[in-house]
Amino acid sequence: MDQEQPNNPLHGKTLETIVNELVGRYGWDELAERIPINCFRSNPSIKSSLTFLRKTPWARTKVEELYVRMLRKGYSTD
């Protein structure tokens, strides 16, 4: 069942890595504008964001979609 997914940009990425890269690229303020959720707006931290996103599938989906768009626009995460 553990198959390679060479065309999936999320393959092998943890949620923590994704959030860290988004914060590094956009910062908390712009991230909160792009995805208006309280964990990005009110006293944001990686830990509180991860806690919320792990419990809230729709919000996690929005974060993953933004990450994929960021990659498609050519932002290098390396």
ZAVODO-239393 format. One record per residue: residue in one letter; x, y, z of N, C-alpha, C in turn; residue number from 1. Coordinates in nm, 4 decimals, m for minus. Layout:
% ZAVODO-239393
{r "A"; {X; Y; Z}; {X; Y; Z}; {X; Y; Z}; NUM} ...
***
This chain:
% ZAVODO-239393
{r "M"; {0.0798; m0.1202; 0.0000}; {0.0000; 0.0000; 0.0000}; {0.0836; 0.1259; 0.0000}; 1} {r "D"; {0.2041; 0.1186; 0.0462}; {0.2919; 0.2339; 0.0524}; {0.3554; 0.2549; m0.0845}; 2} {r "Q"; {0.2907; 0.3336; m0.1690}; {0.3353; 0.3528; m0.3060}; {0.4040; 0.4874; m0.3215}; 3} {r "E"; {0.4951; 0.4928; m0.4180}; {0.5606; 0.6187; m0.4514}; {0.4589; 0.7132; m0.5128}; 4} {r "Q"; {0.4723; 0.8407; m0.4835}; {0.3838; 0.9428; m0.5389}; {0.4693; 1.0586; m0.5913}; 5} {r "P"; {0.5426; 1.0350; m0.7006}; {0.6379; 1.1372; m0.7463}; {0.5718; 1.2672; m0.7911}; 6} {r "N"; {0.4458; 1.2657; m0.8312}; {0.3803; 1.3873; m0.8781}; {0.2968; 1.4567; m0.7708}; 7} {r "N"; {0.2969; 1.4055; m0.6497}; {0.2214; 1.4654; m0.5405}; {0.3154; 1.5560; m0.4599}; 8} {r "P"; {0.2956; 1.6893; m0.4680}; {0.3861; 1.7799; m0.3974}; {0.3759; 1.7703; m0.2452}; 9} {r "L"; {0.2708; 1.7077; m0.1937}; {0.2557; 1.6920; m0.0495}; {0.3197; 1.5639; 0.0027}; 10} {r "H"; {0.3559; 1.4748; m0.0883}; {0.4130; 1.3459; m0.0477}; {0.5429; 1.3673; 0.0305}; 11} {r "G"; {0.5476; 1.3113; 0.1488}; {0.6669; 1.3200; 0.2318}; {0.6775; 1.4480; 0.3131}; 12} {r "K"; {0.5804; 1.5372; 0.3002}; {0.5823; 1.6628; 0.3750}; {0.4932; 1.6495; 0.4978}; 13} {r "T"; {0.5439; 1.6893; 0.6115}; {0.4605; 1.6901; 0.7317}; {0.3819; 1.8208; 0.7362}; 14} {r "L"; {0.2750; 1.8205; 0.8115}; {0.1965; 1.9416; 0.8273}; {0.2829; 2.0521; 0.8896}; 15} {r "E"; {0.3675; 2.0169; 0.9813}; {0.4552; 2.1153; 1.0444}; {0.5483; 2.1793; 0.9415}; 16} {r "T"; {0.6042; 2.1000; 0.8527}; {0.6909; 2.1531; 0.7479}; {0.6139; 2.2481; 0.6572}; 17} {r "I"; {0.4933; 2.2091; 0.6197}; {0.4107; 2.2920; 0.5323}; {0.3809; 2.4262; 0.5982}; 18} {r "V"; {0.3377; 2.4241; 0.7237}; {0.3051; 2.5490; 0.7946}; {0.4306; 2.6353; 0.8090}; 19} {r "N"; {0.5422; 2.5755; 0.8452}; {0.6667; 2.6521; 0.8590}; {0.7065; 2.7188; 0.7277}; 20} {r "E"; {0.6926; 2.6474; 0.6173}; {0.7299; 2.7035; 0.4877}; {0.6344; 2.8151; 0.4466}; 21} {r "L"; {0.5060; 2.7983; 0.4744}; {0.4100; 2.9042; 0.4436}; {0.4361; 3.0290; 0.5276}; 22} {r "V"; {0.4634; 3.0106; 0.6555}; {0.4935; 3.1249; 0.7423}; {0.6231; 3.1926; 0.6962}; 23} {r "G"; {0.7212; 3.1128; 0.6571}; {0.8462; 3.1695; 0.6080}; {0.8276; 3.2492; 0.4801}; 24} {r "R"; {0.7379; 3.2054; 0.3957}; {0.7136; 3.2728; 0.2682}; {0.6236; 3.3950; 0.2846}; 25} {r "Y"; {0.5133; 3.3803; 0.3569}; {0.4118; 3.4849; 0.3641}; {0.4120; 3.5643; 0.4941}; 26} {r "G"; {0.4558; 3.5035; 0.6040}; {0.4422; 3.5667; 0.7353}; {0.3008; 3.5440; 0.7876}; 27} {r "W"; {0.2819; 3.5636; 0.9169}; {0.1525; 3.5361; 0.9788}; {0.0426; 3.6277; 0.9260}; 28} {r "D"; {0.0726; 3.7567; 0.9076}; {m0.0310; 3.8514; 0.8649}; {m0.0870; 3.8168; 0.7279}; 29} {r "E"; {0.0010; 3.7940; 0.6319}; {m0.0468; 3.7607; 0.4978}; {m0.1123; 3.6231; 0.4948}; 30} {r "L"; {m0.0595; 3.5308; 0.5728}; {m0.1198; 3.3982; 0.5799}; {m0.2633; 3.4085; 0.6335}; 31} {r "A"; {m0.2843; 3.4945; 0.7331}; {m0.4186; 3.5153; 0.7889}; {m0.5115; 3.5818; 0.6877}; 32} {r "E"; {m0.4573; 3.6636; 0.5992}; {m0.5398; 3.7233; 0.4934}; {m0.5795; 3.6181; 0.3901}; 33} {r "R"; {m0.4859; 3.5315; 0.3570}; {m0.5124; 3.4287; 0.2560}; {m0.6038; 3.3187; 0.3080}; 34} {r "I"; {m0.5848; 3.2823; 0.4359}; {m0.6690; 3.1804; 0.5004}; {m0.7155; 3.2406; 0.6332}; 35} {r "P"; {m0.8338; 3.3017; 0.6342}; {m0.8787; 3.3742; 0.7535}; {m0.9305; 3.2825; 0.8650}; 36} {r "I"; {m0.8378; 3.2286; 0.9394}; {m0.8734; 3.1461; 1.0556}; {m0.7992; 3.2017; 1.1769}; 37} {r "N"; {m0.8607; 3.1891; 1.2939}; {m0.8064; 3.2516; 1.4149}; {m0.6667; 3.2044; 1.4523}; 38} {r "C"; {m0.6330; 3.0803; 1.4230}; {m0.4999; 3.0327; 1.4641}; {m0.3896; 3.1070; 1.3886}; 39} {r "F"; {m0.4235; 3.1738; 1.2771}; {m0.3264; 3.2561; 1.2042}; {m0.3399; 3.4039; 1.2401}; 40} {r "R"; {m0.4528; 3.4430; 1.2971}; {m0.4806; 3.5839; 1.3258}; {m0.4495; 3.6246; 1.4689}; 41} {r "S"; {m0.4918; 3.5447; 1.5640}; {m0.4852; 3.5823; 1.7041}; {m0.3720; 3.5087; 1.7756}; 42} {r "N"; {m0.2676; 3.5814; 1.8080}; {m0.1523; 3.5248; 1.8783}; {m0.1034; 3.3960; 1.8120}; 43} {r "P"; {m0.0651; 3.4023; 1.6848}; {m0.0304; 3.2804; 1.6107}; {0.1004; 3.2161; 1.6561}; 44} {r "S"; {0.1014; 3.0858; 1.6492}; {0.2232; 3.0085; 1.6729}; {0.2125; 2.8802; 1.5921}; 45} {r "I"; {0.3258; 2.8199; 1.5676}; {0.3265; 2.6935; 1.4941}; {0.2479; 2.5890; 1.5731}; 46} {r "K"; {0.2727; 2.5819; 1.7035}; {0.2086; 2.4796; 1.7860}; {0.0564; 2.4932; 1.7862}; 47} {r "S"; {0.0056; 2.6145; 1.8080}; {m0.1397; 2.6313; 1.8122}; {m0.2013; 2.6066; 1.6748}; 48} {r "S"; {m0.1311; 2.6463; 1.5696}; {m0.1815; 2.6233; 1.4342}; {m0.1896; 2.4748; 1.4038}; 49} {r "L"; {m0.0862; 2.4005; 1.4396}; {m0.0865; 2.2561; 1.4146}; {m0.1988; 2.1875; 1.4913}; 50} {r "T"; {m0.2202; 2.2279; 1.6154}; {m0.3275; 2.1693; 1.6955}; {m0.4625; 2.1907; 1.6275}; 51} {r "F"; {m0.4873; 2.3133; 1.5832}; {m0.6143; 2.3432; 1.5171}; {m0.6264; 2.2689; 1.3840}; 52} {r "L"; {m0.5230; 2.2736; 1.3032}; {m0.5299; 2.2137; 1.1696}; {m0.5453; 2.0620; 1.1752}; 53} {r "R"; {m0.4874; 1.9989; 1.2753}; {m0.5014; 1.8528; 1.2882}; {m0.6433; 1.8125; 1.3262}; 54} {r "K"; {m0.7166; 1.9031; 1.3904}; {m0.8538; 1.8735; 1.4325}; {m0.9582; 1.9229; 1.3324}; 55} {r "T"; {m0.9157; 1.9996; 1.2323}; {m1.0102; 2.0674; 1.1439}; {m0.9759; 2.0387; 0.9978}; 56} {r "P"; {m1.0320; 1.9327; 0.9423}; {m0.9962; 1.8912; 0.8062}; {m1.0143; 1.9981; 0.6988}; 57} {r "W"; {m1.1211; 2.0787; 0.7052}; {m1.1413; 2.1795; 0.6007}; {m1.0313; 2.2850; 0.6029}; 58} {r "A"; {m0.9838; 2.3210; 0.7229}; {m0.8770; 2.4204; 0.7339}; {m0.7450; 2.3619; 0.6852}; 59} {r "R"; {m0.7198; 2.2367; 0.7196}; {m0.5977; 2.1714; 0.6724}; {m0.5962; 2.1650; 0.5203}; 60} {r "T"; {m0.7109; 2.1360; 0.4608}; {m0.7201; 2.1311; 0.3150}; {m0.6849; 2.2666; 0.2544}; 61} {r "K"; {m0.7337; 2.3751; 0.3136}; {m0.7024; 2.5087; 0.2634}; {m0.5521; 2.5377; 0.2730}; 62} {r "V"; {m0.4897; 2.4963; 0.3820}; {m0.3454; 2.5159; 0.3998}; {m0.2686; 2.4358; 0.2948}; 63} {r "E"; {m0.3073; 2.3119; 0.2737}; {m0.2396; 2.2285; 0.1738}; {m0.2586; 2.2848; 0.0336}; 64} {r "E"; {m0.3773; 2.3361; 0.0027}; {m0.4017; 2.3954; m0.1290}; {m0.3156; 2.5198; m0.1504}; 65} {r "L"; {m0.3026; 2.6041; m0.0481}; {m0.2173; 2.7221; m0.0587}; {m0.0718; 2.6810; m0.0791}; 66} {r "Y"; {m0.0289; 2.5793; m0.0094}; {0.1080; 2.5302; m0.0230}; {0.1353; 2.4833; m0.1666}; 67} {r "V"; {0.0431; 2.4084; m0.2231}; {0.0597; 2.3595; m0.3604}; {0.0629; 2.4775; m0.4575}; 68} {r "R"; {m0.0246; 2.5773; m0.4373}; {m0.0224; 2.6967; m0.5234}; {0.1104; 2.7698; m0.5113}; 69} {r "M"; {0.1635; 2.7772; m0.3895}; {0.2918; 2.8425; m0.3676}; {0.4008; 2.7704; m0.4470}; 70} {r "L"; {0.3995; 2.6386; m0.4443}; {0.4991; 2.5611; m0.5171}; {0.4855; 2.5819; m0.6679}; 71} {r "R"; {0.3628; 2.5869; m0.7161}; {0.3395; 2.6048; m0.8598}; {0.3841; 2.7416; m0.9090}; 72} {r "K"; {0.3822; 2.8404; m0.8211}; {0.4261; 2.9743; m0.8593}; {0.5782; 2.9860; m0.8618}; 73} {r "G"; {0.6441; 2.8779; m0.8247}; {0.7889; 2.8757; m0.8366}; {0.8664; 2.9086; m0.7124}; 74} {r "Y"; {0.7993; 2.9158; m0.5981}; {0.8719; 2.9387; m0.4745}; {0.9463; 2.8127; m0.4370}; 75} {r "S"; {1.0748; 2.8204; m0.4254}; {1.1559; 2.7046; m0.3888}; {1.1553; 2.6858; m0.2389}; 76} {r "T"; {1.1314; 2.5643; m0.1943}; {1.1326; 2.5359; m0.0500}; {1.2670; 2.4815; m0.0043}; 77} {r "D"; {1.3618; 2.4743; m0.0953}; {1.4944; 2.4203; m0.0595}; {1.5867; 2.5288; m0.0100}; 78} 
***
